[in-house]
Each structure stands twice: as structure tokens, then as C-alpha cells.
Amino acid sequence: MTVPPITIEPMHSMYNQQIGQLLVHGFRGKFQTLTKLNDGDLALFFEKLFDHVPSDPASQRMVALQEGEVVGTISIKWKTLSTSMPTFPAWKNFYRFGKWNLLKMFIGLSFLDHKPEAGECYITDVVVHPDHQGKGIGNLLLQWAQNFAQTQPSLDKLSLYVADKNPRAEQLYQRLSFHTQLRESSFLSHFLFKEKKWSYMVKRLK
């Protein structure tokens, strides 16, 4: 039996709904600890972020596709000299989630945001659908990120954060030549997400 090929393609608005649902698989533990949003509302929140918040020009999201279905996604960003202010979406597009849930979601997203330093290609998120894990899709997405960074003269390393509650992911990244550069402990992270300890991992490229 021939397995349909998996392709890595740039983000497109037609995938917003599928990626919103996919991010729930990756982050429901964090954001359902923070809010009272169920899976459907959380997926819709992410979808509306993609619909109404312009993407940062110093960032790129890719999707892994198999027969038109989004089976994985990765997002990266890098340091930019731009001084533009962040864009906040209009309340009318998000009112259904409630002001308190919305405030907590944006606080959580702000806390998880990392500002890359010069030369750093930061992996904001990488998620593979549970039904497609163990098929090498995560490796394909990470390889794409490495290939991208290696074509940029200004970038010399990949980086990411892993929660200590996810040792399986940390072991995966170690097998891919990522090294733990720093272990951080945050009371605020514990308060928001019930995840106190994080590992900052780096892979040197040049």
C-alpha cells in the first residue's frame, strides 16, 4: 500500500481552521488551565487570531499536508530591526469568548512570547496531529526550519523552549542535536500554566 506523500508548504488562510484545531492538541493543557475555554472555543480563538492579526514579517508558519489535510505545523521567528508596534485585534471579533477569558489568553500568549536575539531562529511552536505522530512529520518540520535558517546569512542557531513536564520532547530534540543551554524556573509560569520549569534548547548551525 502506497502512503500518500507529506509536503511542507507555507501557511495559507484556507488552513486557519485546521491549524486552530491542531494547536488545541499541542496547547490545550496550558490554556485550559488558564481559562474555561473548551476545545471548540480554544480552536476558534486560534483560528480568529490567524484571521484578524497580521503575521509578523520576521516570522514564518509552515504546514505539513497529506492529501489536503493539515497533519502538522511549525512556526519560527527571528530578530528584526523593525520598531512597529504590535497589532491588537478588534474586540468585536473575540467578544464571544468573554472579556476575562480573552484577557487571560492574551496574558498567557504574551508570557510565552520569546524575543529572539541576533542570529537566533526561534521555533515558536511545532505540533503534529496525534493521529499522525510517530511518522517522522515532526522531524520533517524541524528539518525545514534548519534548512531555512541555514539559507539566511544572519542566522546561526535554532532555539526553542520545552516544559520539564514534557521529557519525551526534550529527548527528541537532544537526538536532533539540540542542547539544553539554560533551565529556568518561573513562579508566574506555574501560576498561569501549572508548569514551573522550562528548558531553553539550542542547536548551533554555523
C-alpha positions as CSV (number, residue, x, y, z in Angstrom):
1,M,0.0,0.0,0.0
2,T,1.4,3.4,-1.0
3,V,1.5,6.0,1.7
4,P,0.3,9.4,0.4
5,P,3.3,11.9,0.4
6,I,3.6,14.6,3.0
7,T,4.5,18.1,1.7
8,I,5.7,21.1,3.7
9,E,4.0,24.3,2.4
10,P,3.6,27.9,3.6
11,M,0.7,28.9,5.8
12,H,-2.4,29.9,3.8
13,S,-5.7,31.3,5.2
14,M,-7.6,28.3,3.9
15,Y,-5.8,26.3,6.7
16,N,-6.7,28.6,9.5
17,Q,-9.4,26.4,10.9
18,Q,-7.4,23.2,10.7
19,I,-4.4,24.8,12.3
20,G,-6.6,26.3,15.1
21,Q,-7.8,22.8,15.8
22,L,-4.2,21.4,15.6
23,L,-2.9,23.9,18.2
24,V,-5.5,22.7,20.7
25,H,-3.8,19.3,20.6
26,G,-0.5,21.0,21.4
27,F,-1.6,23.6,23.9
28,R,-4.9,22.7,25.5
29,G,-3.1,21.7,28.7
30,K,-1.7,25.2,29.1
31,F,-4.7,27.3,28.0
32,Q,-7.4,25.2,29.6
33,T,-5.6,25.6,32.9
34,L,-5.6,29.3,32.3
35,T,-9.2,29.7,31.0
36,K,-12.5,28.0,31.0
37,L,-12.5,27.6,27.2
38,N,-13.4,24.1,25.8
39,D,-11.6,22.5,22.9
40,G,-14.0,24.1,20.3
41,D,-13.8,27.6,21.7
42,L,-10.0,27.3,22.1
43,A,-9.6,26.2,18.4
44,L,-11.9,29.0,17.3
45,F,-9.8,31.5,19.3
46,F,-6.6,30.4,17.5
47,E,-8.4,30.5,14.2
48,K,-9.6,34.0,14.7
49,L,-6.1,35.1,15.7
50,F,-4.9,33.9,12.2
51,D,-7.9,35.6,10.6
52,H,-7.5,39.0,12.2
53,V,-3.9,39.5,13.4
54,P,-1.4,40.3,10.7
55,S,1.6,37.9,10.7
56,D,5.0,39.4,11.8
57,P,7.2,39.9,8.7
58,A,10.1,38.4,10.7
59,S,8.2,35.1,11.1
60,Q,7.0,32.1,9.0
61,R,4.5,29.4,9.6
62,M,4.5,26.2,7.6
63,V,2.1,23.3,7.4
64,A,2.6,19.6,6.8
65,L,0.0,18.4,4.4
66,Q,-1.2,14.9,3.5
67,E,-4.0,14.6,0.9
68,G,-5.0,18.2,1.7
69,E,-5.2,17.6,5.4
70,V,-3.0,19.6,7.8
71,V,-1.2,17.0,9.9
72,G,1.4,19.2,11.4
73,T,2.6,22.8,11.7
74,I,5.7,24.8,12.7
75,S,6.2,28.5,13.4
76,I,9.6,30.3,13.5
77,K,10.6,33.9,14.1
78,W,13.9,35.8,14.2
79,K,15.1,39.2,15.3
80,T,14.1,42.2,13.2
81,L,15.1,45.8,13.2
82,S,11.5,46.9,12.8
83,T,10.1,49.2,15.5
84,S,6.5,48.7,14.6
85,M,4.0,48.4,17.4
86,P,2.1,45.1,17.9
87,T,-1.3,45.0,16.4
88,F,-4.2,44.1,18.7
89,P,-7.4,42.6,17.1
90,A,-10.7,44.4,17.4
91,W,-12.8,43.3,20.4
92,K,-15.8,42.6,18.2
93,N,-14.0,39.6,16.6
94,F,-13.5,38.0,20.0
95,Y,-16.4,39.1,22.3
96,R,-17.9,35.6,22.3
97,F,-15.0,34.3,24.5
98,G,-15.7,36.8,27.3
99,K,-13.5,39.6,28.4
100,W,-11.9,37.7,31.3
101,N,-11.0,34.6,29.2
102,L,-9.7,36.9,26.5
103,L,-7.6,38.9,28.9
104,K,-6.1,35.7,30.3
105,M,-5.4,34.3,26.8
106,F,-3.5,37.3,25.8
107,I,-1.6,37.4,29.1
108,G,-0.7,33.8,28.5
109,L,0.4,34.3,24.9
110,S,2.4,37.4,25.9
111,F,4.2,35.4,28.7
112,L,5.1,32.6,26.2
113,D,6.4,35.0,23.6
114,H,10.1,35.0,23.2
115,K,12.1,37.8,21.7
116,P,14.9,36.3,19.6
117,E,18.4,37.7,19.8
118,A,20.6,38.4,16.8
119,G,21.4,35.2,14.9
120,E,18.6,33.2,16.6
121,C,15.9,31.4,14.7
122,Y,13.3,30.7,17.4
123,I,10.8,27.8,17.0
124,T,7.6,29.3,18.4
125,D,5.7,26.0,18.2
126,V,5.8,22.7,16.4
127,V,2.7,20.4,16.6
128,V,1.9,17.1,14.9
129,H,-1.7,15.8,15.0
130,P,-2.0,12.9,17.5
131,D,-3.3,10.6,14.7
132,H,-0.1,11.2,12.7
133,Q,2.6,11.1,15.4
134,G,5.4,8.6,15.0
135,K,5.6,9.1,11.2
136,G,8.5,11.5,11.1
137,I,6.4,14.6,10.5
138,G,7.9,16.5,13.4
139,N,11.4,15.7,12.0
140,L,10.4,17.0,8.6
141,L,9.1,20.2,10.1
142,L,12.3,20.7,12.1
143,Q,14.4,19.9,9.1
144,W,12.6,22.6,7.2
145,A,13.3,25.1,10.0
146,Q,17.0,24.1,9.9
147,N,17.2,24.4,6.1
148,F,15.6,27.8,6.2
149,A,17.9,29.1,8.9
150,Q,21.0,27.8,7.1
151,T,20.0,29.8,4.0
152,Q,19.9,33.1,6.0
153,P,23.4,34.6,6.5
154,S,22.2,36.4,9.6
155,L,21.0,33.2,11.4
156,D,23.4,30.8,13.1
157,K,21.3,28.8,15.6
158,L,17.8,27.2,16.2
159,S,16.3,27.5,19.6
160,L,13.1,26.5,21.5
161,Y,11.6,26.1,24.9
162,V,10.4,22.8,26.3
163,A,8.5,22.4,29.5
164,D,10.0,20.0,32.1
165,K,6.7,18.1,32.1
166,N,7.5,17.0,28.5
167,P,10.7,15.0,28.8
168,R,9.8,13.0,25.7
169,A,10.0,16.2,23.6
170,E,13.3,17.2,25.2
171,Q,14.8,13.7,24.4
172,L,13.6,14.1,20.8
173,Y,15.4,17.4,20.5
174,Q,18.5,16.0,22.1
175,R,18.6,13.3,19.4
176,L,18.4,16.1,16.8
177,S,21.5,17.8,18.3
178,F,19.7,20.4,20.4
179,H,21.5,21.1,23.7
180,T,20.0,22.5,26.9
181,Q,21.6,25.9,27.3
182,L,19.5,27.1,30.3
183,R,17.0,25.7,32.7
184,E,14.5,28.3,34.0
185,S,12.1,28.3,36.9
186,S,9.2,30.7,36.9
187,F,6.6,31.2,39.6
188,L,4.5,33.2,37.1
189,S,4.6,30.2,34.7
190,H,3.5,27.9,37.5
191,F,0.7,30.3,38.4
192,L,-0.5,30.6,34.8
193,F,0.0,27.2,33.4
194,K,1.0,24.9,36.3
195,E,4.3,24.5,34.6
196,K,7.2,25.9,36.6
197,K,10.3,24.6,35.0
198,W,11.4,25.1,31.4
199,S,14.5,24.1,29.3
200,Y,15.9,26.6,26.7
201,M,17.5,24.4,24.0
202,V,19.8,25.5,21.2
203,K,21.2,23.9,18.0
204,R,24.2,25.6,16.5
205,L,24.2,25.7,12.7
206,K,27.4,27.5,11.8
